[in-house]
């Protein structure tokens, strides 16, 4: 993990995989918009929280301001994870991580994807 100039940190796929394997307590949100979201392509343990609905959905998610939240989108070319992380940080969330490699990077490592029923 490296600290960026933003109010959130970057995280890579190996750090996320290790957190999942250890069953660390953290929130993992797929922040792709409805246009790009695919229910069968999610990192295990994810919730779908579209970046364009993030502020509207936050109250229903009951996320604490000091909880670890990892957001991801499609790939390094996608900006949704950075936008979601910046929004969360601006709203006072203190442990926000952006996985900028997203689903493309995760899949390229051969890591599993799962379907979110919803």
ZIDA-V311177 format. One record per helix or strand of 3 or more residues. SS is the DSSP state (helix for helix, strand for strand). FROM is the first residue (numbers start at 1). TO is the last residue. If there is no record, write none. Layout:
ss->SS from->FROM to->TO
ss->SS from->FROM to->TO
//
This chain:
ss->helix from->13 to->22
ss->strand from->27 to->30
ss->helix from->51 to->61
ss->strand from->68 to->72
ss->helix from->80 to->90
ss->strand from->95 to->99
ss->helix from->102 to->108
//
